């Protein structure tokens, strides 16, 4: 099972390559969807890492994959500029997912 990165900047890609994770740098909706499609065609991939900025371009695709329990697993990661999420993002995610306020 392999990791793969879909990034919007070269610095994040280089950092992940230092950790042994290959990836691609894309810009825009079409390139992001094409990269995601290529990843879904690769049966060796277990986890796709995608930067927050790109994840914001394809929320419907990511929601579809999460709801269907689709493999590979998609993990949204911050890029070199840090996270774009608010300080209560995990609490909000749990509340939205299961309806429990922590």
Protein Blocks (a to p, Z undefined) as FASTA:
>chain_A
ZZddddfbfklmmmmmmnopacdddedjklmmmmmmmmmmmmkbmbdcddfklmmmmmmm
mmmmmmnopacdddddddfkopfbdfklmmmmmmmmnopaZZ
